[in-house]
Every structure is written in structure tokens, then in C-alpha cells.
């Protein structure tokens, strides 16, 4: 029986998608992409309220598997198929109607950057290093990096990473806006799980809609305002919004609504 390249686990409403090729720095080949896509599909299940994406072993993801590329009979065809298939899976990950957390360690390179940016929140171990890596092997960005990276950190910084091969430390990545939080290496897994549990306990539908609204980069300002109005009108009909009624009936000593209850 072939060893799993991607593991899917779930517990108490939190799913984990685990890249499980530590001996290959969790590099991605076509079979890995296929298993990853299956795991993403499983994460759409109604009982899953938050998702954690992580890599097994010392590194999160080294990007595309260079050995698989070198061994391909038709390298251009293989690279095109690999990039297209992984990009489709990443786009689907980004559309999950629930929060997705990336827990990254060791190194994040190449398509690993695209995977990380397809998640909603990123927690990084302090020792993690971030690099695009493509120019070092004579390749170009793939899996949506040309779209995602400039929007995350701005065009000048994205170009610097892509053209110079610069490597960022965990703290630099946080300063640049590439990750949300940096923790000590030994605390990474626990912090990601804590955040996953926190989000899973929240209003899943509303959180999912919030991320989808903010990821809709194609809509105009006018279109986005209208979409927000329709979405919030839908949200107020759902069970998670029942707190509004409780808030409306809570009073301070002077008889006015207690707005401090929200903060």
C-alpha cells in the first residue's frame, strides 16, 4: 500500500490537512496534488468549522518536487499539468466557507508560498524562512503567486522576492504582512490548534462569508457594497445572530442599551 502524501484528520469541528512527505520537505508532485484536492473536498463537510493546513517534519512546503520534474518524460507537459492542478486545488481551498489557518515551520518556498497565501490566517514558527525560490532553478512563479503575493505585501516587495531571491525571516515576514503571527517553534502546533478551536467555536457562516467577501478582488467598490448589504441581511436571519436580540434587551442602569457588551 502506497504511503499517504497528504493526511486528513478531524476532531471537534477542526480539520487538519497535513502534507506528509517530510523526507522530501513536503514538496508537491502530481500524486500529492491529487490527495490534497481530496482533502480540501472533505473540508467542505458541514461538521467542519475550521481548517488547519500544516506540514509534517522540519519544513512546511518546499514547493514543487524538483526530482519529479526532472524525471518526467515530457517536462513542459508535466509542469503545466502540475501547476494547473495545484492551482485549482488552492483556489478551491480559498473558497472554503470557513476559516483556514496555515501553521508554517522550517521553510516555505515556491508553491508553498501560494499554499500559505490561500489560507486565511498564517501562524509561523520563529525560525521559518520564506523565499520564492523560482529564479534559483530558472523557473517562473506558478499556482497564483503572481496574483496573491503582490496583494499580500505590495508589488515592490513581491518583485524583490521574485527577482533577487531574498529570504525573509519569520519576523520579517510578519513585518511585511506575509504572516499574521510568529511564535516560538515549540509552540506552533499548540497555537494553531488553539486558534482553530477558537474559530470553530465562532459563527461559522458569518466568518466564511467575511473571508469570501474580502477575497473577492474582482468586484468593484459599488458591487462589493451591494454584496455586503445582501450578505448581512442574510446573516441576521441565522442562529448565530440571535445575540443581537439579547443585546437589544440588555440595559445599563440609566436604561440605555449596553454597547459595552460587544467589547
C-alpha positions as CSV (number, residue, x, y, z in Angstrom):
1,X,0.0,0.0,0.0
2,X,1.4,3.4,-1.0
3,X,2.2,5.8,1.8
4,X,-0.2,8.8,2.1
5,X,1.3,12.0,0.8
6,X,-1.5,14.1,2.4
7,X,-3.3,13.2,5.6
8,X,-6.8,14.4,6.5
9,X,-7.8,14.4,10.2
10,X,-10.7,16.0,12.1
11,X,-11.7,16.4,15.7
12,X,-14.3,18.6,17.4
13,X,-15.1,20.5,14.2
14,X,-11.5,21.3,13.3
15,X,-10.0,19.6,10.3
16,X,-6.3,19.2,9.6
17,X,-4.8,18.9,6.1
18,X,-1.3,17.6,6.6
19,X,1.4,17.5,3.9
20,X,3.1,14.2,4.8
21,X,6.3,13.9,2.8
22,X,8.8,15.1,5.3
23,X,11.7,13.3,3.6
24,X,11.0,15.4,0.5
25,X,10.5,18.6,2.5
26,X,6.8,18.2,1.7
27,X,7.5,19.1,-1.9
28,X,4.5,18.7,-4.2
29,X,4.3,16.2,-7.0
30,X,1.2,15.3,-9.0
31,X,0.1,12.5,-6.6
32,X,0.4,14.9,-3.7
33,X,-1.8,17.4,-5.5
34,X,-4.4,14.8,-6.1
35,X,-4.5,13.8,-2.5
36,X,-4.5,17.4,-1.4
37,X,-7.5,18.1,-3.6
38,X,-9.4,15.2,-2.0
39,X,-8.6,16.6,1.5
40,X,-9.9,20.0,0.5
41,X,-13.1,18.5,-0.7
42,X,-13.6,16.7,2.6
43,X,-13.2,20.0,4.4
44,X,-16.4,21.3,2.9
45,X,-18.3,18.9,5.2
46,X,-20.9,20.6,7.3
47,X,-19.5,19.4,10.6
48,X,-16.1,21.1,9.9
49,X,-16.0,24.6,11.2
50,X,-12.3,25.5,10.8
51,X,-9.3,24.0,9.0
52,X,-5.6,23.9,9.8
53,X,-3.1,23.3,7.0
54,X,0.4,22.2,8.1
55,X,3.5,20.2,7.0
56,X,4.9,17.2,8.8
57,X,8.5,17.3,9.8
58,X,11.0,20.1,9.7
59,X,9.6,22.1,6.8
60,X,6.2,23.3,5.8
61,X,6.5,23.0,2.0
62,X,9.4,23.3,-0.4
63,X,7.2,24.0,-3.4
64,X,7.2,21.7,-6.5
65,X,9.1,18.4,-6.3
66,X,12.2,19.1,-8.5
67,X,13.0,15.3,-8.7
68,X,9.6,14.6,-10.1
69,X,10.0,17.4,-12.6
70,X,13.4,16.1,-13.7
71,X,12.1,12.5,-14.0
72,X,9.2,13.5,-16.2
73,X,9.3,12.2,-19.8
74,X,7.7,15.4,-21.0
75,X,8.8,18.1,-18.6
76,X,6.8,21.0,-20.1
77,X,3.6,18.9,-20.1
78,X,4.2,17.7,-16.6
79,X,4.9,21.2,-15.2
80,X,1.8,22.6,-16.9
81,X,-0.4,19.8,-15.5
82,X,1.2,20.1,-12.0
83,X,0.8,23.9,-11.9
84,X,-2.8,23.8,-13.2
85,X,-3.9,21.0,-10.9
86,X,-2.4,22.5,-7.7
87,X,-3.7,26.0,-8.6
88,X,-7.2,24.6,-9.0
89,X,-6.9,22.9,-5.6
90,X,-5.6,26.1,-4.0
91,X,-8.4,28.2,-5.4
92,X,-10.9,25.7,-4.0
93,X,-9.2,25.9,-0.6
94,X,-9.5,29.7,-0.7
95,X,-13.3,29.3,-1.3
96,X,-13.9,27.1,1.7
97,X,-16.8,28.8,3.6
98,X,-15.0,28.5,6.9
99,X,-11.7,29.9,8.3
100,X,-8.4,28.2,7.2
101,X,-5.2,28.5,9.2
102,X,-1.7,27.8,7.9
103,X,0.8,26.6,10.5
104,X,4.2,27.0,8.9
105,X,7.7,26.0,10.0
106,X,11.2,25.5,8.7
107,X,10.9,26.9,5.2
108,X,8.1,28.0,2.9
109,X,9.2,28.1,-0.8
110,X,7.8,28.3,-4.3
111,X,4.3,27.0,-4.5
112,X,4.4,26.6,-0.7
113,X,4.0,30.4,-0.6
114,X,0.9,30.1,-2.8
115,X,-0.5,27.4,-0.4
116,X,0.1,29.6,2.6
117,X,-1.5,32.6,1.0
118,X,-4.5,30.6,0.0
119,X,-5.2,30.2,3.7
120,X,-6.8,33.0,5.7
121,X,-4.5,33.3,8.7
122,X,-0.9,32.3,9.0
123,X,0.9,31.3,12.2
124,X,4.7,31.0,11.7
125,X,7.4,29.4,13.9
126,X,10.1,31.9,14.6
127,X,12.8,30.1,12.8
128,X,10.8,29.8,9.5
129,X,12.4,31.1,6.3
130,X,10.3,32.4,3.3
131,X,11.5,32.5,-0.3
132,X,10.0,32.3,-3.8
133,X,12.9,30.1,-5.0
134,X,11.9,30.0,-8.6
135,X,14.8,32.1,-10.0
136,X,17.3,29.8,-8.3
137,X,16.3,27.0,-10.6
138,X,15.4,29.0,-13.7
139,X,11.6,28.8,-13.3
140,X,8.8,31.3,-13.0
141,X,6.0,31.7,-10.4
142,X,3.1,29.4,-10.5
143,X,-0.1,28.5,-8.6
144,X,-1.3,32.1,-8.4
145,X,1.8,33.6,-6.7
146,X,1.9,36.4,-9.2
147,X,-1.7,37.3,-8.2
148,X,-1.5,36.6,-4.4
149,X,1.9,37.9,-3.4
150,X,1.6,41.5,-4.6
151,X,-1.8,41.7,-2.9
152,X,-0.4,40.5,0.3
153,X,2.8,42.6,0.6
154,X,2.7,45.1,-2.2
155,X,4.2,45.0,-5.7
156,X,7.7,46.4,-4.9
157,X,8.3,43.8,-2.1
158,X,6.8,41.0,-4.2
159,X,9.2,41.9,-7.1
160,X,12.1,42.0,-4.7
161,X,11.4,38.5,-3.5
162,X,10.8,37.2,-7.0
163,X,13.8,38.8,-8.7
164,X,16.5,38.8,-6.1
165,X,15.9,35.6,-4.3
166,X,15.8,37.3,-1.0
167,X,14.9,35.1,2.0
168,X,12.7,36.5,4.8
169,X,12.9,35.5,8.4
170,X,9.7,34.9,10.4
171,X,9.8,38.3,12.0
172,X,10.5,40.0,8.6
173,X,7.6,38.1,7.1
174,X,5.3,39.4,9.9
175,X,6.6,43.0,9.3
176,X,5.9,42.7,5.6
177,X,2.4,41.4,6.2
178,X,3.1,37.9,4.9
179,X,2.1,36.2,8.1
180,X,-0.2,37.2,11.0
181,X,1.7,35.8,14.0
182,X,5.1,34.4,14.9
183,X,5.5,32.1,17.9
184,X,8.4,30.1,19.3
185,X,9.0,26.9,17.3
186,X,7.8,24.6,20.1
187,X,4.5,26.4,20.4
188,X,3.5,26.4,16.8
189,X,1.2,23.3,16.8
190,X,-0.5,24.3,20.0
191,X,-1.1,27.8,18.9
192,X,-2.5,26.7,15.6
193,X,-4.8,24.3,17.4
194,X,-5.9,27.0,19.9
195,X,-6.7,29.4,17.0
196,X,-8.6,26.6,15.2
197,X,-10.7,25.8,18.2
198,X,-11.4,29.5,18.8
199,X,-12.6,29.9,15.2
200,X,-14.6,26.7,15.2
201,X,-16.5,28.0,18.3
202,X,-17.4,31.1,16.4
203,X,-20.2,31.9,13.9
204,X,-19.0,29.7,11.0
205,X,-21.4,31.0,8.4
206,X,-20.6,34.7,9.1
207,X,-16.8,34.0,9.3
208,X,-17.0,32.1,6.0
209,X,-18.9,34.9,4.3
210,X,-16.5,37.6,5.7
211,X,-13.5,35.8,4.1
212,X,-15.2,35.3,0.8
213,X,-16.2,39.0,0.7
214,X,-12.6,40.0,1.4
215,X,-11.2,37.6,-1.2
216,X,-13.5,38.9,-4.0
217,X,-10.9,41.1,-5.6
218,X,-12.8,41.2,-8.9
219,X,-15.8,43.2,-7.6
220,X,-15.9,47.0,-7.9
221,X,-16.5,49.2,-4.8
222,X,-20.1,49.6,-5.8
223,X,-20.6,45.8,-6.3
224,X,-18.9,45.0,-3.0
225,X,-21.1,47.4,-1.0
226,X,-24.2,45.7,-2.5
227,X,-22.9,42.2,-1.8
228,X,-22.2,43.2,1.8
229,X,-25.7,44.5,2.2
230,X,-27.2,41.3,0.9
231,X,-24.9,39.1,3.0
232,X,-25.5,41.0,6.3
233,X,-29.3,40.8,5.6
234,X,-28.9,37.0,5.3
235,X,-26.7,36.8,8.4
236,X,-29.2,38.5,10.7
237,X,-31.7,35.6,10.0
238,X,-29.3,32.9,11.2
239,X,-29.0,31.4,14.7
240,X,-25.6,33.0,15.3
241,X,-27.2,36.4,15.1
242,X,-29.6,35.8,18.0
243,X,-27.1,37.6,20.2
244,X,-28.5,40.8,18.7
245,X,-31.8,40.3,20.4
246,X,-30.1,39.7,23.7
247,X,-28.0,42.8,23.2
248,X,-31.0,44.9,22.3
249,X,-32.8,43.9,25.6
250,X,-29.8,44.4,27.8
251,X,-29.8,47.7,29.7
252,X,-27.5,49.7,31.8
253,X,-28.6,51.4,35.0
254,X,-29.7,54.5,33.1
255,X,-31.9,52.4,30.8
256,X,-29.9,52.7,27.6
257,X,-28.6,49.7,25.6
258,X,-25.3,48.4,26.9
259,X,-23.0,48.9,23.9
260,X,-20.0,47.9,26.1
261,X,-21.4,44.3,25.9
262,X,-20.0,44.0,22.4
263,X,-16.4,44.8,23.5
